[in-house]
């Protein structure tokens, strides 16, 4: 189309004249469209020379008295926009008149500061035309808009555009009005060419916009904090307009001199609108801007769209570099916003944030301002002080942002964290803040309800590690918040002094039971962080010569871990009640045990006069779980060096693996898996077998002291589960100790010993499988032998009955004489027939013999467990009928009682054993 355009202004004038004259006479949409069509046939050079002539009929239509149809005004705006986009406005009068006329098209006639209720299309057309006008202003004439005499007209335009951005519901109109504001303030960032702004022009803009700064800040803060449905583009543009204006008005280079050079006297009442940026004004404005900034940061720091968060980084960077001295009250929030973005999930936001922080830190060191480290440590102290309040009162998004800011401060400080923590005030604030924030919610009844009916001793030896248990906290529910807290603790351990941190949090651990769980959580993460596990390290911006590697030596690291573990597995912190003894029917036995041993009352799990509440039980369960997680984490942190600590830690872990609480047993099994991974064991089975010697030694010693170590049978039960037949020769003596202990204290520890025997028999069934088909089809010889045995049994029974009645005494004497030869025959045949029984058969026989007496126990729970044990004993002994049948004979009378006169729960189990 360019080759057909008219280049000669005279020809172009002749070409456009008829349509322009017609438009002046008849202002209709068709005539405007005709002019607009003809304009596209004229070159830009010709349009430039004919600009005033072409704009006259279009402006004449707008000035015509009376109401005009929106379609006509919209068509005029589109035609004017085309002219302005392709020409330059070189006359100040033209610029001023066009500016006023376009503003009048946007406002209501009776109230110039209020937008007119027109269509969306018309508003967009006027705003595009106004933007084109600002871009078309040539040379320095545009800066006459910002002279004091233009303050009323400029203020009306600014108010009008802000009202559109604030109250308009249409997203496109909001965005166009904000874009127009940027062009009006000479801060447009579009691709078109713009006027170069010198220092004097920036001063002029700053003085003028200072008058409108309160209104701009108020309106734009409302837009930024508006409904998310307005779209991220509107929020981003509103933020850009605000910080560009603040950067102009509060620029450090401008405020170094006061505004006393203004020519006054001929301004009249307009002089009242002029703002002089004195030091007093700057200080008051900085305080007010800090309030606005806090509102903006709170609304955008956790915005769901990453471009808004990126704009917040740009805002913080811009204001910190342009006006950090004049807005001193804003430096803290700005730095906080910048630091909070260092952990953003969007890579571009994180990258820009790192660049901005590098520049801000460098600027602070070269300009002789307050040391960057001091600012960060002060902000960290302030944030730690307000952290508990923020975690109680804010929503989850705000909480996550605050924690990311906290984490960002630690990362930026890097090795200087150690210096900050040496301040007792800082360490106290940070530690107490973590204690309050990480308080667990232990009111859920499901914690105590989840019991190991199928305990962890029933887990397969090769079972993979179960998922980590989810923790519930009082002040937050989002897992991302807990993840941020864990990162904070790990960074503290990575950069801080490990001895100092361990000493402080162990002190809190011992100080109060209220802090115990939180302190254990923090200690676990601090130690893992000190090992460099799960720590995202950025290049240190504070100490360029420092290193990002943990400075804790291996020996110091090991000694810190040993001190924590010793505290964890101490009697008062490890042997906590996790099950209500009253509910299990054990309270009376424990109370009697305490009364019989008054000198050992301090070692009892429960006081004789008090039953733990549900809240206490839940708290104990979580404390033990956290301590078990800590032991697993410590092993991963130390690696193979943790083998030296297995002698002190493995037994307590196995003890908890047999706990009746599901959460505790699962946490213990997870700790076992961590121990395997750290110490190069292929499975929990190998872990138990390789360390069975000293484990069995501890079990044997503790079985002799049931009042002090009541959970030794649990360890044995877990060992049976996570081992193979190679353990049996080692454990034979311990099994005899268990049976002996059962004989001596069957009325007190029967449930625990029955659980051990049940685990033992399950292991024997697993280790020595029996060919059941052979048992189901006995040979004829065996059947004949059974018949003979039955006949002999009846004859013996008859003889014993006659003897009891005094019949056949003479025959007895003669029979007695025949007994020795018969006995001698058996003795001669005995060694050939009765070989030494296999170890597992002997153990099964001994267990079955003990269980016969327990079939009549008063506790239903014990009777059910004994029936299960007997069933497993039968499975093991079925290949040795000469051992099985006598035991079956002894079991029959109490079993018959279970079948005929017992609880409905026991009868089916007894019938199963009978079959």
C-alpha positions in Angstrom: 0.0 0.0 0.0 3.0 2.3 0.6 3.7 2.8 -3.1 0.2 4.1 -3.7 0.3 6.7 -0.9 0.2 10.4 -1.8 3.5 12.1 -1.0 2.8 15.6 -2.3 1.1 17.7 0.5 -0.8 19.8 -2.1 -2.2 16.7 -3.8 -3.0 15.2 -0.4 -4.8 18.5 0.6 -6.9 18.4 -2.5 -7.6 14.7 -1.9 -8.7 15.2 1.7 -10.5 18.5 1.4 -13.9 17.3 0.2 -14.3 14.7 2.9 -13.1 17.1 5.6 -15.5 19.8 4.5 -18.4 17.3 4.4 -17.5 16.1 7.9 -17.6 19.6 9.2 -21.1 20.1 7.6 -22.5 16.7 8.5 -20.8 15.1 11.5 -21.8 11.4 11.0 -20.1 8.1 11.5 -20.0 7.5 7.8 -18.3 10.8 7.0 -15.7 10.1 9.8 -15.0 6.7 8.4 -14.6 8.3 4.9 -12.0 10.7 6.2 -10.3 7.8 8.1 -10.2 5.8 4.9 -8.7 8.7 2.9 -6.1 9.3 5.6 -4.6 5.8 4.9 -3.9 6.9 1.3 -1.6 9.8 2.4 2.0 9.3 3.4 3.3 10.2 6.9 5.2 13.1 5.6 2.2 14.7 4.0 0.1 14.0 7.1 2.6 15.8 9.2 2.3 19.0 7.2 -1.5 18.7 7.1 -1.9 17.7 10.7 -3.7 20.8 12.0 -6.0 20.8 8.9 -6.9 17.1 9.3 -7.4 17.3 13.1 -9.6 20.5 12.8 -12.8 18.7 11.5 -12.3 15.8 13.9 -11.9 18.2 16.9 -14.8 20.3 15.6 -17.1 17.2 15.9 -16.1 16.8 19.5 -16.7 20.5 20.2 -20.2 20.5 18.7 -22.8 21.4 21.4 -25.2 18.7 22.5 -25.0 15.1 23.1 -23.3 12.9 20.6 -23.6 9.2 19.8 -20.9 7.0 21.2 -20.3 5.5 17.8 -19.5 8.9 16.3 -17.1 9.8 19.2 -15.4 6.4 18.9 -14.9 6.8 15.2 -13.4 10.2 15.7 -11.0 8.8 18.4 -9.9 6.1 16.1 -9.2 8.6 13.3 -7.3 10.9 15.6 -5.3 8.0 17.0 -4.2 7.1 13.5 -3.0 10.7 12.8 -1.2 11.0 16.1 0.5 7.7 15.8 2.0 8.7 12.4 2.8 12.3 13.1 4.4 14.5 15.8 2.7 17.3 17.8 5.1 20.2 17.7 2.9 23.0 19.1 2.4 23.4 22.8 -1.0 24.9 22.2 -2.1 21.9 20.1 -0.8 19.5 22.7 -2.6 21.3 25.6 -5.9 21.6 23.7 -5.9 18.0 22.5 -5.0 16.9 26.0 -7.9 18.8 27.5 -10.4 17.7 24.9 -9.5 14.0 25.3 -9.9 14.2 29.0 -13.3 15.8 28.6 -14.3 12.8 26.5 -13.6 10.5 29.4 -15.3 12.4 32.2 -18.9 13.4 33.0 -19.8 17.0 32.0 -21.0 18.0 35.4 -18.1 16.3 37.4 -14.8 16.4 35.5 -13.1 14.1 38.1 -15.5 11.3 37.6 -15.4 8.9 34.6 -18.4 9.0 32.3 -20.7 6.0 32.0 -19.9 5.1 28.5 -19.2 1.9 26.7 -16.0 -0.1 27.1 -15.1 0.4 23.5 -15.4 4.2 23.7 -13.2 4.3 26.8 -10.6 2.1 25.2 -10.6 4.3 22.1 -10.1 7.5 24.1 -7.4 6.0 26.2 -5.5 4.8 23.1 -5.8 8.2 21.6 -4.5 9.9 24.8 -1.6 7.5 24.9 -0.8 8.2 21.2 -0.9 12.0 22.0 1.7 11.6 24.8 4.0 9.6 22.5 3.6 12.1 19.6 4.6 15.1 21.6 7.8 16.5 20.0 10.9 17.8 21.8 10.6 19.6 25.1 7.0 20.8 24.6 5.7 17.8 26.6 7.5 18.9 29.7 5.4 22.1 29.8 2.6 19.8 31.0 4.4 19.4 34.3 5.0 23.1 35.0 3.2 24.5 38.1 0.6 26.4 36.0 -0.6 23.0 34.6 -1.2 21.4 37.9 -5.0 21.7 37.9 -5.4 20.2 34.5 -2.8 17.5 35.0 -4.3 16.7 38.4 -7.8 16.3 36.8 -6.3 13.9 34.2 -4.5 11.8 36.8 -7.6 11.6 39.0 -9.6 10.5 36.0 -7.2 7.8 35.0 -6.8 6.5 38.6 -10.6 6.4 38.9 -10.8 4.3 35.8 -8.1 1.9 37.1 -9.8 1.7 40.5 -13.5 1.4 39.7 -13.7 0.0 36.2 -14.7 -3.6 36.1 -13.4 -4.3 32.6 -9.9 -5.7 32.7 -8.9 -4.1 29.4 -10.0 -0.6 30.4 -8.1 -0.9 33.7 -4.9 -2.0 31.9 -5.3 0.8 29.3 -5.7 3.5 31.9 -2.6 2.3 33.8 -0.6 2.2 30.6 -1.8 5.7 29.9 -0.6 6.9 33.3 2.9 5.5 32.6 3.0 7.4 29.3 1.7 10.5 31.0 4.6 10.3 33.6 7.1 9.6 30.9 7.8 6.1 32.3 6.3 4.1 29.4 8.1 0.9 28.7 6.6 0.1 25.3 8.7 -0.6 22.2 8.2 2.9 20.6 10.8 5.6 20.7 10.6 7.9 23.7 12.0 11.3 24.7 15.3 11.2 26.5 14.8 12.5 30.0 17.7 14.4 31.5 18.3 15.2 35.2 16.5 18.6 35.0 13.5 17.0 33.5 13.5 14.2 36.2 13.6 17.0 38.8 10.6 18.7 37.2 8.7 15.4 37.0 9.5 14.6 40.7 8.4 18.1 41.9 5.1 17.9 40.0 4.2 14.3 40.8 4.9 15.0 44.5 1.6 16.8 44.5 -0.3 13.7 43.3 1.7 11.1 45.3 -0.9 10.6 48.1 -3.8 10.1 45.7 -1.7 7.9 43.4 -0.6 5.7 46.4 -4.1 5.3 47.8 -5.7 4.4 44.5 -3.0 2.1 43.2 -2.8 0.2 46.6 -6.5 -0.5 46.2 -6.0 -1.8 42.7 -3.0 -3.9 43.7 -4.9 -5.4 46.6 -8.0 -6.0 44.5 -9.7 -9.2 43.5 -7.5 -11.8 42.0 -10.0 -12.2 39.2 -8.9 -8.8 37.8 -5.9 -10.7 36.3 -2.2 -10.5 37.0 -1.6 -8.0 34.1 -3.6 -5.2 35.9 -1.8 -5.9 39.2 1.6 -5.8 37.5 0.9 -2.5 35.8 -0.4 -0.9 38.9 2.7 -1.9 40.8 4.9 -0.5 38.0 3.1 2.8 38.0 3.4 3.1 41.8 7.1 2.4 42.1 8.0 4.5 39.1 6.2 7.5 40.6 7.8 6.9 44.0 11.2 6.6 42.3 10.7 9.9 40.6 9.4 11.8 43.7 11.7 10.3 46.3 14.9 9.9 44.3 18.0 10.3 46.5 19.8 12.4 43.9 16.8 14.9 43.8 16.3 15.2 47.5 19.8 16.1 48.2 18.8 19.7 47.4 15.6 21.3 48.6 12.9 22.7 46.3 13.3 26.4 47.1 14.1 27.5 43.6 10.5 27.7 42.3 9.4 30.9 40.7 6.4 32.0 42.7 4.3 35.1 42.6 2.4 34.7 39.3 0.8 31.4 40.2 -2.0 32.7 42.3 -4.0 29.9 44.1 -2.1 27.3 42.1 0.8 27.9 44.4 -1.1 26.1 47.1 -0.9 22.9 45.1 2.9 23.0 44.8 4.7 20.6 47.2 8.2 21.5 48.4 10.2 18.4 49.2 11.8 19.5 52.4 13.5 17.0 54.9 10.4 17.2 57.1 8.2 16.4 54.2 10.5 13.5 53.1 10.4 11.9 56.5 6.6 12.1 56.9 6.1 10.8 53.3 8.5 8.0 54.0 6.5 6.9 57.0 3.3 6.9 55.0 4.8 5.1 52.1 6.0 2.4 54.4 2.4 1.7 55.3 1.4 1.5 51.7 4.4 -0.7 50.9 3.4 -3.1 53.7 0.0 -3.5 52.2 1.4 -4.0 48.7 3.9 -6.6 49.9 1.3 -8.5 51.9 -1.0 -8.8 48.8 1.7 -9.7 46.2 4.4 -11.7 48.1 2.4 -14.9 47.9 0.4 -14.1 44.7 -0.4 -17.2 42.7 1.0 -15.8 39.5 4.7 -15.7 39.2 4.8 -12.5 37.2 3.3 -10.5 40.1 6.0 -11.9 42.4 8.6 -11.0 39.8 7.3 -7.5 39.7 7.6 -7.3 43.5 11.3 -8.2 43.1 11.7 -5.5 40.5 9.9 -3.0 42.7 12.1 -3.8 45.7 15.2 -3.6 43.6 14.3 -0.3 42.0 13.4 1.5 45.2 16.4 0.2 47.1 18.8 1.4 44.4 17.0 4.7 43.6 15.8 6.0 46.9 17.0 3.9 49.8 18.2 7.0 51.8 15.0 9.1 51.4 12.6 6.2 52.2 14.6 4.8 55.2 11.4 3.4 56.8 10.8 1.3 53.7 14.2 -0.3 53.5 13.3 -3.1 55.9 10.1 -4.1 54.2 11.8 -3.8 50.8 14.6 -6.0 51.8 12.2 -8.4 53.4 10.2 -8.7 50.2 13.4 -9.3 48.2 14.7 -11.9 50.6 11.3 -13.7 50.6 11.6 -14.3 46.9 15.0 -16.0 47.1 13.2 -19.4 47.7 10.5 -18.8 45.1 9.5 -21.9 43.1 9.7 -20.0 39.8 13.3 -20.0 38.5 13.1 -16.6 36.9 11.9 -15.0 40.1 14.7 -16.7 42.0 17.3 -15.6 39.4 16.3 -12.0 39.4 16.1 -11.9 43.1 19.7 -13.2 43.4 20.9 -10.5 40.9 19.1 -7.8 42.9 20.5 -8.9 46.2 24.0 -9.0 44.8 23.7 -5.4 43.6 22.1 -4.2 46.8 24.8 -5.8 48.9 27.5 -4.3 46.7 25.9 -0.9 46.8 25.7 -1.0 50.6 29.4 -1.8 50.9 30.7 0.7 48.4 28.6 3.7 49.4 29.6 3.6 53.0 26.0 3.0 54.2 25.0 0.8 57.1 26.6 -2.6 56.8 24.4 -5.0 55.0 25.0 -7.7 57.5 23.8 -5.4 60.3 20.6 -4.7 58.4 20.0 -8.3 57.8 20.6 -9.3 61.4 18.3 -6.6 62.7 15.6 -7.7 60.3 16.1 -11.3 61.4 15.8 -10.4 65.0 12.6 -8.3 64.3 11.1 -11.1 62.3 11.9 -13.7 64.9 10.1 -11.5 67.5 7.0 -11.2 65.4 7.0 -14.8 64.0 4.7 -16.4 66.6 2.2 -13.6 66.2 2.2 -13.8 62.4 1.9 -17.6 62.5 -1.2 -17.3 64.7 -3.0 -14.5 62.9 -2.0 -14.8 59.2 -3.3 -17.1 56.5 -1.2 -20.0 55.1 0.1 -18.0 52.2 1.3 -15.2 54.4 2.9 -17.7 56.8 4.8 -19.3 54.0 6.1 -16.0 52.8 7.2 -15.0 56.2 9.1 -18.2 56.7 10.7 -17.9 53.2 11.8 -14.4 54.3 13.3 -15.9 57.4 15.0 -18.6 55.4 16.2 -16.0 52.9 17.9 -14.0 55.6 19.8 -17.0 56.8 20.9 -18.0 53.3 22.1 -14.5 52.5 24.0 -14.2 55.8 25.6 -17.5 55.1 28.6 -18.1 57.3 27.8 -14.9 59.2 24.8 -16.8 60.8 27.4 -18.0 63.3 28.2 -14.5 64.3 24.6 -13.6 64.6 23.8 -16.6 66.8 26.6 -15.7 69.2 24.4 -12.8 70.3 22.4 -14.2 73.2 19.4 -12.0 72.3 19.3 -13.3 68.7 19.6 -16.9 69.8 16.9 -16.5 72.4 14.5 -14.9 70.0 15.1 -17.4 67.2 14.9 -20.5 69.4 11.8 -19.4 71.3 10.1 -18.5 68.0 10.7 -22.0 66.6 9.4 -23.5 69.8 6.1 -21.6 69.6 5.7 -22.0 65.8 6.3 -25.8 65.7 3.9 -26.7 68.5 2.2 -30.0 67.6 -1.5 -30.7 67.8 -1.9 -33.8 70.0 -5.6 -33.7 70.5 -6.6 -36.1 67.7 -8.0 -39.3 69.3 -6.9 -41.3 66.2 -3.3 -41.1 67.5 -4.1 -43.3 70.5 -6.7 -45.4 68.6 -4.2 -46.6 66.0 -2.9 -49.7 67.7 -0.7 -52.5 66.4 -3.3 -55.2 66.4 -1.0 -56.7 63.8 2.1 -55.3 65.3 5.3 -54.3 63.6 6.7 -57.7 64.6 4.4 -59.0 61.9 6.0 -56.9 59.2 8.0 -58.9 56.6 11.7 -58.8 57.2 12.3 -57.5 53.6 9.6 -54.8 53.8 10.6 -51.5 52.3 10.6 -48.4 54.4 7.1 -47.1 55.1 6.2 -43.5 54.3 7.0 -40.8 56.8 4.2 -40.0 59.2 2.4 -36.7 58.7 2.5 -34.3 61.7 -0.3 -31.9 62.6 0.5 -28.5 64.0 -1.5 -26.0 66.0 -0.8 -23.0 63.9 -0.7 -24.3 60.3 -1.9 -27.1 58.1 0.0 -26.7 54.8 2.9 -29.1 54.4 4.9 -26.4 52.5 5.1 -24.5 55.8 6.5 -27.4 57.7 9.0 -27.9 54.8 10.1 -24.3 55.1 10.6 -24.7 58.8 12.7 -27.8 58.3 14.8 -25.9 55.8 15.3 -23.1 58.3 16.5 -25.5 60.9 18.9 -27.2 58.5 20.4 -23.9 57.3 20.9 -23.0 61.0 22.8 -26.2 61.5 24.7 -25.8 58.3 26.1 -22.3 58.9 25.8 -22.0 62.7 27.9 -23.4 65.5 26.7 -26.9 66.1 27.8 -27.1 69.8 26.0 -23.8 70.5 22.7 -24.9 68.8 22.7 -28.4 70.3 23.4 -26.9 73.8 20.6 -24.3 73.4 17.9 -26.7 72.1 18.8 -29.5 74.6 18.4 -26.9 77.3 14.9 -26.1 76.0 14.3 -29.9 75.7 15.0 -30.3 79.4 13.4 -27.1 80.4 9.7 -28.0 79.9 7.6 -30.8 78.5 5.8 -28.1 76.5 9.0 -27.5 74.4 10.2 -31.1 74.3 8.7 -32.2 71.0 9.5 -29.0 69.2 13.1 -29.0 70.5 13.5 -32.6 69.3 12.2 -31.6 65.9 14.6 -28.7 65.7 17.6 -30.8 66.9 16.9 -33.5 64.3 16.9 -31.0 61.5 19.9 -29.0 62.8 22.1 -32.1 62.9 21.0 -33.2 59.5 21.6 -29.7 58.1 25.1 -29.7 59.8 25.9 -32.7 57.7 24.9 -30.8 54.5 21.9 -33.1 53.8 19.0 -31.3 52.1 20.6 -27.8 52.3 20.3 -25.6 49.2 23.5 -23.5 49.3 23.8 -20.3 47.4 27.0 -18.4 46.9 27.7 -16.3 50.0 27.1 -12.6 49.3 28.5 -11.5 52.7 31.8 -13.2 53.0 33.5 -13.8 49.7 36.4 -15.6 51.3 34.2 -17.9 53.3 33.3 -21.4 52.5 29.9 -23.0 52.2 31.0 -26.3 53.7 30.1 -27.2 57.2 32.9 -26.4 59.5 32.1 -29.0 62.2 34.7 -31.7 62.5 33.7 -35.3 62.4 34.6 -35.9 66.0 32.7 -32.8 67.2 29.8 -33.9 65.0 29.8 -37.4 66.5 30.0 -36.2 70.1 27.0 -33.8 69.5 25.0 -36.7 68.2 25.9 -38.9 71.1 24.8 -36.3 73.6 21.5 -35.9 71.9 20.9 -39.7 71.7 21.8 -40.1 75.3 19.1 -37.6 76.2 16.6 -39.2 73.9 17.0 -42.8 75.2 17.3 -41.8 78.9 14.7 -43.6 81.1 12.6 -40.5 81.6 12.3 -39.6 77.9 12.2 -43.0 76.3 10.0 -45.2 78.5 6.9 -43.1 78.3 3.4 -44.6 78.5 1.8 -44.9 75.0 -1.2 -47.0 76.0 -3.7 -46.5 78.8 -3.0 -49.3 81.2 -6.5 -49.1 82.7 -8.0 -49.8 79.3 -5.9 -52.9 78.9 -6.6 -54.2 82.4 -3.0 -53.7 83.5 -3.4 -50.9 86.0 -3.9 -53.1 89.0 -0.9 -55.3 88.3 1.4 -52.3 87.9 0.0 -50.6 91.0 0.6 -53.8 93.0 4.1 -54.0 91.6 4.8 -50.4 92.7 3.4 -51.0 96.2 5.6 -54.2 96.5 8.7 -52.3 95.4 8.6 -48.8 97.0 12.3 -48.3 96.6 12.0 -48.5 92.8 9.0 -46.3 92.4 11.1 -43.8 90.4 11.7 -46.4 87.8 8.1 -47.2 87.1 6.4 -46.3 83.8 3.3 -45.1 85.5 2.6 -43.6 89.0 0.4 -45.8 91.1 -2.1 -43.2 91.7 -2.5 -41.5 88.3 -3.5 -42.7 84.9 -2.2 -40.6 81.9 -4.8 -38.6 80.0 -5.5 -38.9 76.3 -3.6 -35.7 75.7 -0.5 -37.0 77.6 -0.6 -40.3 75.8 -0.8 -38.6 72.4 2.0 -36.3 73.4 4.2 -39.2 74.5 3.5 -41.0 71.2 4.6 -38.1 69.1 7.7 -37.4 71.3 8.9 -41.0 70.9 8.2 -40.9 67.1 10.2 -37.7 66.8 13.1 -39.1 68.8 13.1 -42.2 66.6 13.1 -40.1 63.5 16.0 -38.2 65.0 18.0 -41.4 65.5 17.4 -42.4 61.9 18.4 -39.0 60.7 21.6 -39.0 62.8 22.6 -42.3 61.3 22.2 -41.0 57.8 24.2 -37.9 58.8 27.1 -40.0 60.2 27.1 -42.8 57.7 29.1 -45.8 58.4 30.6 -44.1 61.5 27.3 -44.7 63.1 28.2 -48.4 63.5 30.0 -47.5 66.7 26.8 -46.2 68.1 24.7 -49.2 67.3 25.4 -50.9 70.6 23.6 -48.1 72.4 20.9 -47.3 69.9 19.8 -50.5 68.3 18.3 -52.1 71.4 16.1 -49.1 72.2 14.9 -48.9 68.6 14.0 -52.5 68.5 12.2 -52.0 71.8 9.9 -49.4 70.2 9.4 -51.5 67.1 7.4 -53.8 69.3 5.4 -51.0 70.8 1.6 -51.4 70.8 1.1 -47.9 69.3 1.0 -48.1 65.5 2.7 -44.7 65.1 5.6 -45.6 67.4 6.2 -49.0 65.8 6.1 -47.6 62.3 8.6 -44.8 63.3 10.9 -47.4 64.8 10.8 -49.5 61.7 11.6 -46.5 59.6 14.5 -45.8 61.9 15.7 -49.4 61.4 15.6 -48.8 57.6 17.7 -45.7 58.1 20.2 -47.6 60.2 20.5 -50.2 57.5 21.1 -47.5 54.8 23.6 -45.6 56.9 25.6 -48.7 58.1 25.6 -50.6 54.8 23.2 -53.4 55.8 21.1 -54.8 53.0 17.9 -55.2 55.2 16.7 -55.1 58.8 17.2 -58.9 58.8 20.9 -58.5 58.2 21.0 -55.6 60.8 19.5 -57.8 63.5 21.6 -61.0 62.7 24.9 -59.1 62.5 24.3 -57.5 65.9 22.4 -60.3 67.6 25.2 -61.1 70.1 25.1 -58.0 72.2 21.3 -57.6 71.6 20.7 -61.1 73.1 23.0 -60.3 75.9 21.0 -57.2 76.8 17.8 -59.1 76.5 19.0 -61.8 78.8 20.1 -59.3 81.4 16.9 -57.3 81.2 14.6 -60.3 81.5 16.0 -60.8 85.0 14.8 -57.3 85.9 11.3 -57.0 84.6 10.3 -54.1 86.9 13.1 -52.0 85.6 13.1 -53.2 82.0 9.6 -54.5 81.3 10.0 -54.3 77.5 12.8 -56.7 76.9 10.3 -59.3 75.5 9.4 -56.8 72.8 13.0 -56.7 71.6 13.1 -60.5 71.4 9.9 -60.6 69.5 11.2 -58.1 66.9 14.4 -60.0 66.6 12.4 -63.2 65.8 10.6 -61.4 63.0 13.7 -59.8 61.4 16.0 -62.8 61.3 16.3 -66.4 60.0 17.1 -69.9 61.3 20.7 -69.0 61.9 19.6 -67.1 65.0 18.0 -70.1 66.7 21.2 -71.6 68.3 22.1 -68.2 69.7 18.6 -67.5 71.1 18.0 -70.9 72.6 19.2 -70.0 76.1 17.3 -66.7 76.0 14.1 -68.6 75.2 14.7 -70.7 78.3 15.1 -67.5 80.2 11.8 -66.3 78.9 10.1 -69.6 79.9 11.7 -69.4 83.3 10.6 -65.8 83.7 7.1 -66.8 82.7 7.0 -69.5 85.4 8.1 -67.0 88.0 5.8 -64.1 87.1 3.1 -65.4 84.9 0.4 -63.5 86.7 2.2 -60.1 86.0 3.9 -60.4 82.6 1.8 -63.0 80.9 0.6 -60.8 78.0 4.1 -59.7 77.1 5.6 -63.2 77.3 2.8 -64.6 75.3 3.5 -62.1 72.6 7.2 -63.2 72.6 6.2 -66.8 72.4 3.8 -66.1 69.6 6.5 -64.3 67.6 8.9 -67.2 68.3 6.5 -69.8 67.0 5.7 -67.8 63.9 9.4 -67.6 63.2 9.8 -71.3 63.7 7.0 -72.0 61.3 8.6 -69.7 58.8 12.1 -71.1 59.3 11.1 -74.8 59.3 8.2 -75.4 56.9 6.5 -78.8 57.3 5.4 -81.0 54.4 1.7 -81.1 55.3 0.8 -83.6 52.5 2.9 -86.3 54.2 1.0 -85.6 57.4 -2.3 -85.9 55.8 -1.7 -89.4 54.4 -0.3 -91.6 57.2 1.1 -95.0 56.4 -0.6 -98.3 57.4 2.2 -99.0 59.9 1.5 -95.8 61.6 -2.3 -96.5 61.7 -1.6 -99.9 63.2 0.7 -98.5 65.8 -2.0 -96.0 66.8 -4.5 -98.8 67.2 -2.1 -100.7 69.4 -1.4 -97.6 71.4 -5.1 -97.1 71.9 -5.7 -100.7 72.9 -2.8 -100.5 75.4 -4.2 -97.2 76.8 -7.6 -98.8 77.4 -6.0 -101.9 79.1 -3.9 -99.7 81.3 -6.9 -97.6 82.2 -8.9 -100.7 83.2 -6.0 -101.9 85.4 -5.6 -98.6 87.1 -9.3 -98.5 87.9 -9.3 -102.1 89.3 -6.3 -101.2 91.5 -8.1 -98.1 92.7 -11.1 -100.3 93.7 -8.8 -102.9 95.5 -9.3 -105.7 92.9 -6.4 -107.9 91.7 -3.7 -107.0 94.2 -2.1 -110.4 93.9 -1.9 -110.1 90.2 -0.2 -106.7 90.6 2.7 -108.3 92.5 3.3 -110.9 89.8 3.1 -108.2 87.2 5.6 -106.1 89.1 8.1 -108.9 88.8 7.8 -108.8 85.1 8.3 -105.1 84.8 12.2 -104.9 85.0 12.8 -107.2 82.0 10.3 -105.1 80.0 12.0 -101.9 81.1 15.4 -103.4 80.2 14.1 -104.1 76.7 13.0 -100.6 76.3 16.4 -99.4 77.5 18.1 -101.5 75.0 15.8 -100.2 72.2 15.8 -96.6 73.5 19.1 -95.3 72.2 18.3 -96.7 68.7 14.8 -95.1 68.5 15.1 -91.9 70.6 17.7 -89.7 69.0 18.3 -86.2 70.2 15.5 -84.0 69.0 16.1 -80.9 66.8 16.4 -77.7 68.6 13.2 -76.1 67.1 11.2 -79.3 68.1 12.4 -79.0 71.7 11.6 -75.3 71.9 8.1 -75.9 70.5 7.5 -78.7 73.0 8.6 -76.6 75.9 6.5 -73.7 74.7 3.5 -75.9 74.3 4.0 -77.3 77.8 3.9 -73.8 79.3 0.9 -72.8 77.3 -1.2 -75.7 78.6 -1.4 -74.0 82.0 -2.3 -70.7 80.5 -5.4 -72.0 78.6 -7.4 -71.4 81.8 -6.1 -67.9 82.4 -8.7 -65.4 83.6 -7.8 -62.9 80.9 -9.6 -63.4 77.6 -6.9 -61.6 75.8 -4.3 -64.1 77.2 -6.4 -67.1 76.3 -6.8 -66.0 72.7 -3.1 -65.4 72.4 -2.3 -68.8 73.9 -4.7 -70.5 71.5 -2.8 -68.9 68.6 0.5 -70.0 70.1 -0.7 -73.6 70.5 -1.9 -73.7 66.9 1.6 -72.7 65.8 3.2 -75.3 68.1 1.1 -78.0 66.6 2.3 -76.9 63.1 5.9 -77.3 64.2 5.4 -80.6 66.1 3.2 -82.3 63.6 6.2 -83.9 62.0 7.1 -85.5 65.4 3.9 -87.3 66.5 5.6 -89.0 69.4 6.2 -85.5 70.8 2.9 -84.0 69.6 0.4 -86.6 70.8 1.4 -86.5 74.5 1.1 -82.8 74.4 -2.3 -82.9 72.7 -3.4 -85.3 75.4 -2.4 -82.8 78.1 -4.1 -79.9 76.2 -7.4 -81.7 75.7 -9.1 -81.0 79.1 -8.5 -77.2 79.2 -9.2 -77.0 75.4 -12.5 -78.8 76.0 -13.4 -76.1 78.5 -12.7 -73.5 75.9 -14.9 -75.3 73.4 -17.8 -75.7 75.8 -17.7 -73.0 78.4 -15.9 -69.9 77.3 -16.4 -66.4 75.8 -17.9 -66.4 72.3 -14.7 -64.9 71.0 -12.6 -67.8 72.3 -14.8 -70.7 71.0 -14.1 -70.2 67.3 -10.4 -69.9 68.0 -10.4 -73.1 70.1 -12.4 -74.9 67.4 -9.8 -73.8 64.9 -7.1 -75.3 67.1 -9.1 -78.5 67.5 -9.4 -79.0 63.7 
